[in-house]
Amino acid sequence: MHGLLRGGAFGRPLRLDPRLRHTFLGDDLVDPLDSSGFTDLRLALVALWPKISRLPIPGIGLAVTYTTADAFEGWSIGVSFGR
């Protein structure tokens, strides 16, 4: 699900990109991680560039992800590149 937001950054429209994912781990990783899988929720806010832009990517933004499993949980922050 992608949603365009009115307003923008750098004079460009913004796209909100939420994702919810569950990953099942294979037998090789269950014992070391003490979990059979994990769930992560990611939210990225991407500034979109016009197709005529000199940039090789259509957008760049920030992404925040929360990951949880039976034995661990944590946050990560990163840069998101549109494709």
Secondary structure, 3 states (H helix, E strand, C coil): CCEEEEEEECCEEEEEEEEEEEEECCHHHHHHHCCCEEEEEEEEEEEECCCCCCCCCCEEEEEEEEEEECCCEEEEEEEEECC
